[in-house]
Amino acid sequence: MSGTRSPSRTAPATRPRSPWKLRLLLWPFATAAVAVNLFLLGLIGVSVGLSGIAPVTALWLSLPLGLPATWAAARWVDGLIAEANRG
């Protein structure tokens, strides 16, 4: 055995990752995804006659909007980790 599995059925094989560390790790990626989506939304707005969103504006708007996106991504990853530990 390589030592990756726990001999007990109730104990997890590895220590669970700290929730704040996971969120800190995911925050730049989620915020960047929000910035890209905001910019593309601005481009769609231009095609229907609205004013566009400048890339710098999309970046500034993504900073506060990245927090809920990070929360959602971390919750999804926590679920995947929990599912992997069950199986």
Secondary structure, 3 states (H helix, E strand, C coil): CCCCCCCCCCCCCCCCCCHHHHHHHHHHHHHHHHHHHHHHHHHHHHHCCCCCCCHHHHHHHHHHHHHHHHHHHHHHHHHHHHHHHHC
